[in-house]
């Protein structure tokens, strides 16, 4: 049976043990304001949360090799969407461009026999893809039971499931009214280039998919409050080597200052990248100035064991630590009610909003997705609330709201405890 404890007293004495269970009946909230404030101060908080993020906004992805792009594309799928009869040649050109890069082209013509109804079949294929490629021409297509055409329905489904989206339009001048409205809707949220010939379309598709690969292969990193794009991260276990080209002076100065001086033997901070996060000491910072008004950095980071906050093992009533983390994310990201607020335990699911820096200092559409993933990874994995981020999808802005899908692997508290995955989906204001 859970033991009712005075949480503030145990925290003050440093006596809160791992896996402590607090019953919802414990009268922890019936305290003075100063006592409750002391309790909240002991809750884990994101490192450097009071420091403004320094983001190398001018960073450009290093162009990856053809081999690197093909390796990246090997398990990726691109869903091709258009009116089939009007744009058959264009569909083949897009498929050829996708396959040239190394991705699998997903086309309705190749689905084969299915037991499911056609609409359900192609929507399932949209969900299972990584990129949506649309081609808009003269005709809108026959409306389905959704009251939208098949192409329009596929596009909306891709947005709902936060796929990367790329759309092209033909140069026709007699577009149907519904098709023109559809095109204007897409242009509200995406750049929609035209094409002169099917060969031009294929070339543009190859370039766009390669650009998406470059974005993914040159990961964004966060060291303390400094955010920059790397060209390579080599994790050797106890030592991490990072190579990056930095363009903004403020970011470069911050990284140079991390090496320390004769009194400070290197900064200690969280280093987060590609779904992972480790606590490190900066052992070396090597800088090479270039003629392109940028600097090449080579960082040597020594991995250290981060202090484990015992409150991350706290259970309250029937809510496990994993439940508390999920509830905290739903509250701070989606604005859902705090389930413990009326039990005077709301602070147990309070975390800092990881996306607030992107609202306070907006970034371009091209980098908002990877930066959002980086900040959420820093919050979850860096704090020990998650072992890794398994899935992240952020849709385009629609009236200021974006669909976010997030899945993470929960940490194991015991050696024989099975690994579980938690996931949430909702709309965020960013």
Secondary structure, 3 states (H helix, E strand, C coil): CCCCCCHHHHHHCCCCCCCCEECCCCCCCCCCHHHHHHHHHCCCCCCCCCCCCEECCCCCCCCCCHHHHHHHHCCCEEEEECCCCCCHHHHHHHHHHHHHHCCEEECHHHCCCCCCCHHHHHHHHHHCCCEEEEEECCCCCCCCCCCCCHHHHHHHHHHHCCCEEEEEECCCCCCCHHHHHHHHHHHHHCCEEECCCHHHHHHHHHHHHHHHHHHHHCCEEEECCEEEEEEEEEECCCEEEEEEEECCHHHHHHHHHCCCCCCCCCCEEEEEECCEEEEEEEEEEEEEECCCCCEEEEEEEEECCCCCCHHHHCEECCECHHHHHHHHHHHHHHCCCCCCHHHCCHHHHCCCCCCHHHHHCCCCHHHHHHHHHHHHHHHHHHHCCCCEEEEEEECCCECCEEEEEEEEECCCCCCCCCCCEEEEEEEEEC
